[in-house]
Amino acid sequence: MAQPPGIHARKAALRLLDAIMRRGETLDTAFGAATKDVRKFEDKALARAIASEVLRWMVDLDAAIDSATKINLPGDAKARMVLRMMLAQWLRLETPPHAVLATGLPLLAGGPRRLAHGVFSTLTKQELTLPDAPTLPADVADRWGERAGPIASGLAEPPPLDLTLKDAGETEIFKAKLASDSLMPGHLRLPRGENVEKLAGFGTKDGGGAWWVQDLAASLPARLLGKGEGHHVLDLCAAPGGKTLQLAAQGWKVTALDISKRRLELLKQNLKRTGLEAGTVRADALAWEPKHQFDAILLDAPCTATGTCRRHPDVLHRIGQRQIEEMAELQSALLERAQGWLKPGGTLVYAVCSLEEEEGEAQAERVTLQPHPITQDELPEGLSPTSAGWLRTDPGMLPDHGGLDGFFIARWRAG
């Protein structure tokens, strides 16, 4: 029997969700294997969209499913996951119910198929709706406290596509070329869903590798180091290289260090595409010893990445206190080492794409260098430094412009 159109994307989404929820893989690392049998770009994108919406709205989807069953399905039951997918397609991706049934029920057999049909039909007849913002998992809401509500409001929609330009002076040119918005010089914002490699300025033939994909918040740490004017900067934990590219474009002589061979290869590819230059070092930052001190160091430290929950909603379900504590211990060790590698008068910028205070404020409080507070005029309109001169962003900020990732950033000078 011929399979209904679109079934391959649904099977891939189911594999993707299984890898995340049962094996603890990340959305990114699981994506390749989950979609290996899917050929079309559009079908791969659909598989990711289905999985992402399930992860984003899982608490609310589960509440709806439980309201339509006499006995609650186990949390890891295949029928529950398929129902989550079916509801996400109907409620979030605006897939007609008949198409949802045609592509969802073949994922099940026997009694679970009949159960899923009955639950989905009941909820469609009830004209189920979702809240304005996703309900966060209870442990996440407890961790984020009073920030949880505003952050959740920023998770309701997937993020737009942000680009960082190699030459900030070309902002208006590329703003027109790509029909995009801009929130500060050197930044462009486009609607999500664009095929990046087909945009003007991606390849060397149509603009010289004029930009790279980078969330607005992720672009701020390198911006806070300013113009390099030929001075030496160490980009610690650099790959896949967005901040390395920024620093090179700002005139720094960059040493980009990372432990991952695969991610360093991505960095080198981006350097080649953009025509920018940086030295690369593959090493463990906890064991490596530099041959000289640096004028500046950017430590974009490994972290739980909970601040990327708009584009990686798997972190809402994968990350707990154990992972936070492990990352905080690593960050403390990296900060301790980095402080000793600065020249007198040199600048250290520390950043994490995490919403956890243990990885942000608690780390900054232990640094013994002279604070170099972040100022209002260094930031996009709508963002402000804290009273301590640090910067904390979250997905609920800049709501009228499409939001941004969650980051913590702090800056110091060596005496």
Buried (B, 14 or more C-beta within 10 A) or exposed (E): EEEBEBBBBBBBBBBBBBBBBEEEBBBEEBBEEBBEEBEEEEBBBBBBBBBBBBBBBBBBBBEBBEEBBEEEBEEEEBBBBBBBBBBBBBBBEEBEBEBBBBBBBBBBEEEBBEBBBEBBEBBBEEEBEBEEBBBBBEEBBEBBEEBBEBBBBBBBBBBBBBBBBBBBEBBEBBBEBBEBBBBBBBBBBBEEEBEEEEBEBBBEEEBBBBBBBBBBBBBBBBBBBEEBEEBBBBBBBBBBBBBBBBBBBBBBBBBBBBBBEEBBBBBBEBBEBBEBEBEBBBEEBEEBEBEEBBBBBBBBBBBBBBBBBBBBBBBBBBBEEEBBBEBBEBBBEBBEBBBEBBBEEBBBBBBBBBBBBBBBBBBBEEBEBEBBBBEEEBBBEEBEBBEBBBBBBBBBBBEEBBBBBBBBBBBBBBE
